[in-house]
Each structure stands twice: as C-alpha cells, then as structure tokens.
Amino acid sequence: MVPEPPPLPALTRAEGEVVDACLAVVDLLGRINPSRSTHTYGGLRAAQALVGRAEELREALALMHARGESEVHAETLARALRVLDGEQRAGRVTLPRERRS
C-alpha cells in the first residue's frame, strides 16, 4: 500500500495559484529540455504553451502583491511544492547524469 502524502500546508488562494502555475511552468520546461526528449514537436508544443503558463504565474504573483501579500513564505511554499512532487518534476529540467563506461 502506498503511504498517503502529507497534507498541503495552508495557503492563500493566490499562493496556491503561484504553486500551481510554477509547477506547470516546470513541467513544460521539462518537456522542452532537449537532453530528455526525443522529438521536436513535443518541445515545440511545450514552448508554445509556456508563454501562457508564464503569464498565469505573473498574474498570480501580481494578485498576491495587490492583496498586500508582499512576502513570500518560502518554507511553506517549498513544503507545498514537495507534497505536489515538485522535486521530481523539477528534476526533468536538469541535465541527466552522464553515463560512465
């Protein structure tokens, strides 16, 4: 049986939107990463979608700022990202380890 993940920390709606948009951007960057893909079409589609997701991220951050949420609670947001598998998802953006023979 798979253990249940820890609950998400309490977030404002804007913080939740920032986390969601950030993960969407990371997912797209992972699909664009030429060291981890095999076809150009998938990367092209991901790059096209990246513009919209980056705008969503900008809007979520602007909403936080407009609401007076001037500080980013990095530890809380990092916990939320970890619960949502952010470390593995972000790992797709990096270069794979070199295979040594």
C-alpha positions as CSV (number, residue, x, y, z in Angstrom):
1,M,0.0,0.0,0.0
2,V,1.3,3.4,-1.0
3,P,1.7,5.8,2.0
4,E,-0.6,8.8,2.0
5,P,1.3,12.0,1.2
6,P,1.4,14.7,3.9
7,P,-1.3,17.3,3.7
8,L,-0.7,20.5,1.8
9,P,0.1,23.4,4.1
10,A,-2.4,26.2,4.4
11,L,-2.0,28.6,1.5
12,T,-3.9,31.7,0.4
13,R,-5.7,31.3,-2.9
14,A,-3.0,33.4,-4.6
15,E,-0.2,31.3,-3.1
16,G,-2.0,28.2,-4.3
17,E,-2.2,29.7,-7.8
18,V,1.5,30.6,-7.7
19,V,2.4,27.0,-6.7
20,D,0.2,25.5,-9.5
21,A,1.5,27.9,-12.1
22,C,5.1,27.4,-11.1
23,L,4.7,23.6,-11.4
24,A,3.0,24.0,-14.8
25,V,6.0,26.0,-16.0
26,V,8.4,23.5,-14.6
27,D,6.6,20.6,-16.3
28,L,6.7,22.5,-19.6
29,L,10.4,23.3,-19.2
30,G,11.0,19.6,-18.6
31,R,9.2,18.7,-21.8
32,I,11.3,21.3,-23.7
33,N,14.6,20.0,-22.2
34,P,16.5,18.7,-25.3
35,S,18.6,16.4,-23.2
36,R,15.5,14.5,-22.1
37,S,13.3,14.5,-25.3
38,T,13.3,12.6,-28.5
39,H,11.1,14.6,-30.8
40,T,11.0,18.3,-31.7
41,Y,7.2,18.5,-31.9
42,G,6.6,17.9,-28.2
43,G,9.2,20.5,-27.3
44,L,7.6,23.0,-29.8
45,R,4.1,22.5,-28.3
46,A,5.5,22.8,-24.7
47,A,7.4,26.0,-25.7
48,Q,4.2,27.5,-27.2
49,A,2.2,26.6,-24.0
50,L,5.0,28.1,-21.8
51,V,4.1,31.6,-22.7
52,G,0.5,31.2,-21.4
53,R,1.7,29.5,-18.2
54,A,4.3,32.2,-17.5
55,E,1.5,34.8,-17.8
56,E,-0.6,32.8,-15.3
57,L,2.4,32.8,-12.9
58,R,2.9,36.5,-13.4
59,E,-0.8,37.2,-12.7
60,A,-0.8,35.0,-9.6
61,L,2.2,36.9,-8.2
62,A,0.6,40.3,-9.2
63,L,-2.6,39.2,-7.3
64,M,-0.5,38.4,-4.2
65,H,1.2,41.8,-4.4
66,A,-2.1,43.6,-5.0
67,R,-3.6,41.9,-1.9
68,G,-0.8,43.1,0.2
69,E,0.9,39.7,0.3
70,S,4.3,41.3,-0.1
71,E,6.4,38.5,1.5
72,V,6.9,35.0,0.1
73,H,6.8,32.4,2.7
74,A,9.4,30.2,1.1
75,E,9.4,27.4,3.6
76,T,5.6,26.9,3.4
77,L,5.6,27.1,-0.4
78,A,8.6,24.7,-0.6
79,R,6.6,22.2,1.5
80,A,3.6,22.6,-0.8
81,L,5.9,22.0,-3.9
82,R,7.4,18.9,-2.3
83,V,3.9,17.5,-1.5
84,L,3.0,18.0,-5.1
85,D,6.1,16.2,-6.3
86,G,7.9,19.4,-7.2
87,E,11.4,17.9,-6.7
88,Q,10.9,15.1,-9.2
89,R,9.2,17.4,-11.7
90,A,12.0,20.0,-11.4
91,G,14.5,17.2,-11.9
92,R,13.3,16.9,-15.5
93,V,14.6,20.4,-16.2
94,T,18.2,19.5,-15.3
95,L,20.7,17.5,-17.4
96,P,20.6,13.8,-16.8
97,R,23.7,12.3,-15.1
98,E,26.4,11.3,-17.5
99,R,26.7,7.6,-18.0
100,R,30.2,6.4,-17.3
101,S,31.6,3.4,-19.0
